[in-house]
Each structure stands twice: as C-alpha cells, then as structure tokens.
C-alpha cells in the first residue's frame, strides 16, 4: 500500500511531455515516474495502425514461406530469395516484441 507522497517541480512543457509519454505507455503519471526513477521497463503501447501492420507482416511472412515451399523443386534460387525475405520479415516481427 502506497502511503507516502513525493512532489517535484517541472516546467509546463515537461509536465505535458510526461502526460503524453505516460498515456502512450498506458500508465498514470505517477506510475510512469516511479518506473522511470527505478529504471523499470516502460513499454509504449502499440497503436491500432501498428497492430494492423504487425498482423499484415505475420500474414506476409507465412505466405512467403508457402511460396518458398512451392518453388523449392522447380527453382532453388527463387526459393532461396523468398526464404531470405521471409527471414527478414520474421526479424522485424521479433523486433516488435522487444
């Protein structure tokens, strides 16, 4: 249970910036400041557009894997290129999780 009260002074601009960053991370200003002070992880929430882009990348990555499997016997070079593209997309997807 939190009983203690801490105050600090900041400019109007700094306060607005704290509000924006806290909102983007889905936290209250108090929780945002606590996490920042204790070097806890602060994760910015993804926007709806970012979520849609992520879903689209997942779909593309899967489709390129399927295409690779289709071309494997007929054109190994093309299969290798699509495999590389699928790996690059997968790497971008893994970066979303960080």
Buried (B, 14 or more C-beta within 10 A) or exposed (E): EEEEEEEEEEEEEEEEEBEEBBBBBEBEEEBBBBBBEEEEEBEEEEEEEEEEBBEEBBEBBEEBBEBBEEBBEEEEEBBEBBBEBBEEBBEEBEEEEE
